[in-house]
Amino acid sequence: MGESNPSYSQLQVTIFSANLASNGAFLKADPYIELSVDGQPPKRTEVSKKTWTPRWEEHFTLLVQPSSKLNFRVLNHKSLGSDTLLGEGVLELKPLLINNNGKFNEYKTKLKLSFEQKGGIQPAGEVNLIFNGMNIDITAILDISNGELPTGMTY
């Protein structure tokens, strides 16, 4: 059996591109992404000018644990005033690791973004991500008592 407190592993996250909702905006956005892990200070992409379909293809190497949560915030860069939030999403590593046998090899995923407005939570588009790295024993992170098993695995 694995350790009860798995150690940190390197994870390479490629923020590939995004399809953002314009939500009726007249002008195109100048979006960038802030990525933080478990509340740590964020890393950020370059600003992509005047587009709702930015393409970054930027790589970030992060130290993560299987229980880590990746927080993505897409902001609109403004020359004057504060940057505005276009959308955000959280990605939990544990379920992805369980379904990928504890490692990522060019694993592609889409993260749905949303933002809060007076009428509630609104869809804000999606971010295309690629994960590489980590190689952990998933039996160390499974909670079998709760029926948590990889896809296709039974007890």
N, C-alpha and C positions, 0 to 999 in steps of 0.2 A: 504494500500500500504506500501511497505517496505521503508527503509531508502535509500536516494540517494547515500550515501557513506557507503556501508556495512563494518562492522568491521572485524577484523581478526578472523580466525577460525583455530583450529588445524587440520592438515591433516597428517595422517600417510602414508608414501610412503614406500612400500617394493620393493627394487630393487632385483628381484627374480633371473633372469638369463639373458643371452644374447646369440645371435648367430651372430658372427662377421664375416665379409668378410676377408679372408686372403689376397686378392688382389695379389696373386702370391708369397707371402712371403715364404721363405724357412723355417725359424724358427718360432715356435709358439710364440704368444705374452704373456706378463704378464700383462693382462688388469686390470684396475680399473676404477670406475666411479666417476666423480665429479658432484654433484647436487647442483645447486644454484637456488634461488628464487628471481626474480625481481632484479638481480644484487647484491644480498647480498653475503658475503663470502661463498665459497662452502663447502659442507660436502662431505666426500668421503668414498667409500667402501674400504675394504681390497684388496690387490693385489691378483689376482687369477693366479697361476703359470702355464706357458706353455700350454695355451689352446686358442682356438678360440670360445669355447662354455662355458664360465665361468658361475658358479652358486654361487651367493652370499647369497641370502635370508637375506639381511640386512634391518633393519627397521630404518626409519628416521622420526622424528616428526617435522613438519614444521609449522610456522605461516604464513598463506596465506590469501589472499582476493579472492573473486570470479574472479577478473580481473588478478590474478597472472599468471605469466608464469614460468614454470619449465624448466630450462636449464640443459641438460644432456650432458656431455663430456666424452667419453671413451678414456682413454689414455693408452699407453704401457709404463710400468715402466722399466726404464733402470738403471742398477747399475752405469754406467759411462755416463755422459752427461745428456742432458735434456730428459724428457719423451716426447714421440711423440703422437700426436693426431691420433686416429684411426677412430673416427667418432663423430658426435654430432647431437643433435636434440632438438627441443623446443616443449613443450606441454602446450597449453593454457587450463586453468581450466574451463573457462566460458562455452564453448560448451559442455564439459563433464558434468558439473553441470546441464545444461539445460536438457540434455538428460537422466539424472539420478535423476530428481526431487529434485535437490539441496543437495543430500547427497551421500556418497559412503559407500557401505557395501560389502567388499571383491570384489570391482570392478577391473576386470583384463583388462589390455590393453597392446598393443604392440606399442612401439615407433620406427618408422623407423629412422635409422641413416644415415648420409651422410657426405662426406668430399669434400673439394674443391681441385681440382687438375688442372693442366695446361689445360686440355681438358674440364673443367667444373665441375659440381657437380656429384660426383660418389656415388652410394649406398655403405653403409658400414655395413649393417646388421640391427639388431633390438634388443631392450631391452624389457624384459617382466617385467611389473610393476603391483603392486596391491595397490589400494587406499582404505583407511578407514577413516571415519570421515567427518567433515563438516555437517551441517544441516541448510541450509539457505532457505529463502523464495525466490524461483526463480523469482517471479513476481517483486522483487526488482532489478533484474539484466537484465530482458528482455528488449530489445529495440523493442517493438511491431511496432513502426513506420517503422522499417526496415524489418518487417516480421519475426522477430526472435521469433520462437515458439518451444516448445519441440516437439519431434517426436510424431505424432498422435494428437496433440492439434491444434484446429482451432479457429479462431475468426469470 
